[in-house]
Structure formats: structure tokens, C-alpha cells
Amino acid sequence: MRAVITVIGKDMVGILAKVSAECSNHNINVLEVTQSILQDMFAMIMMVDITKSDIPFTEFAEMLQNAGNEMGLSIHAMHEDIFNAMHTI
């Protein structure tokens, strides 16, 4: 099972490190990452494998959202099935 994590906000040191550390802490493998910096805005999309996660996905998604709030970022995690359903006609 996979999930998509999006991060948007003002660029600062440690964004990728913070999100990937949260993944690592819960045995979630980062499969792909794309990121861009547009002037001073940071945007990132990660595809992660949640198959071996040690916590429920909803708890992980909430944890990321809270970490984003602390850093002044918008961080969302969405299960791949929901992501695909939202983008299918």
C-alpha cells in the first residue's frame, strides 16, 4: 500500500529532513520525492510505502499535519486509493 504526502509552505531548512524522519520513525519507506522552490515557497510531493508502518495511517497523517502546523506548513498525507479515486473520471 502506498500514500501520497504533500508539503507546501515558506521555504526553510529541514523540511525534507523532518518529513522523512517521521516516515523513518514509523517504518514508512520513501519511494519517490519531487520538490520545487518557487521564490520563497517550498512544494514537495512524496510517494511512500505504508505497508510496514507500525501505526495506523490516520494517526500518521494526523501526526504529519500537526508537525506541519508547528512549522507553519501545510502537510497532508492521503492513501493512494483515495488519491486515485479523486483523480479518476
VEXKE-94065 format. One line per 3 residues: their letters; for each residue x, y, z of C-alpha. Coordinates in nm, 2 decimals, always signed. Example, Ala and Ser with C-alpha at 12.3 -4.5 7.8 and 13.67 -1.06 7.14 Angstrom:
<atoms>
AS	+1.23/-0.45/+0.78  +1.37/-0.11/+0.71
</atoms>
This chain:
<atoms>
MRA	+0.00/+0.00/+0.00  +0.12/+0.35/-0.08  +0.03/+0.70/+0.02
VIT	+0.10/+1.05/-0.12  +0.24/+1.32/+0.11  +0.22/+1.69/+0.00
VIG	+0.40/+1.97/+0.17  +0.35/+2.34/+0.09  +0.48/+2.65/+0.27
KDM	+0.75/+2.90/+0.31  +1.10/+2.75/+0.24  +1.32/+2.68/+0.54
VGI	+1.59/+2.44/+0.64  +1.49/+2.09/+0.75  +1.15/+2.04/+0.58
LAK	+1.26/+1.73/+0.39  +1.45/+1.60/+0.69  +1.15/+1.64/+0.92
VSA	+0.90/+1.47/+0.70  +1.14/+1.18/+0.61  +1.24/+1.14/+0.97
ECS	+0.87/+1.10/+1.07  +0.84/+0.83/+0.79  +1.15/+0.65/+0.92
NHN	+1.03/+0.66/+1.28  +0.73/+0.46/+1.17  +0.89/+0.22/+0.92
INV	+0.74/+0.40/+0.62  +0.97/+0.39/+0.32  +1.00/+0.69/+0.09
LEV	+0.98/+0.57/-0.27  +0.99/+0.89/-0.47  +1.03/+1.26/-0.39
TQS	+0.98/+1.57/-0.61  +1.03/+1.92/-0.47  +1.05/+2.27/-0.60
ILQ	+1.12/+2.61/-0.46  +0.93/+2.89/-0.62  +1.08/+3.22/-0.50
DMF	+1.05/+3.16/-0.12  +0.77/+2.89/-0.14  +0.85/+2.52/-0.09
AMI	+0.64/+2.25/-0.26  +0.70/+1.88/-0.23  +0.52/+1.56/-0.32
MMV	+0.63/+1.22/-0.17  +0.52/+0.87/-0.26  +0.57/+0.64/+0.04
DIT	+0.51/+0.27/+0.11  +0.30/+0.23/+0.42  +0.28/-0.15/+0.41
KSD	+0.51/-0.20/+0.71  +0.40/+0.11/+0.91  +0.39/+0.05/+1.29
IPF	+0.09/+0.29/+1.34  -0.25/+0.33/+1.17  -0.23/+0.55/+0.86
TEF	-0.49/+0.80/+1.00  -0.27/+0.85/+1.31  +0.04/+0.90/+1.09
AEM	-0.15/+1.16/+0.87  -0.26/+1.35/+1.18  +0.10/+1.34/+1.31
LQN	+0.23/+1.49/+0.99  -0.04/+1.76/+0.99  +0.05/+1.86/+1.34
AGN	+0.42/+1.87/+1.25  +0.33/+2.10/+0.96  +0.13/+2.33/+1.18
EMG	+0.43/+2.36/+1.42  +0.65/+2.46/+1.12  +0.40/+2.68/+0.95
LSI	+0.35/+2.44/+0.66  +0.06/+2.26/+0.51  +0.13/+1.88/+0.52
HAM	-0.12/+1.63/+0.40  -0.10/+1.25/+0.37  -0.35/+1.07/+0.16
HED	-0.39/+0.70/+0.09  -0.31/+0.61/-0.27  -0.66/+0.46/-0.33
IFN	-0.83/+0.79/-0.22  -0.58/+0.99/-0.43  -0.66/+0.78/-0.74
AMH	-1.03/+0.79/-0.68  -1.02/+1.17/-0.66  -0.83/+1.20/-0.99
TI	-1.03/+0.95/-1.19  -1.33/+1.05/-1.40
</atoms>
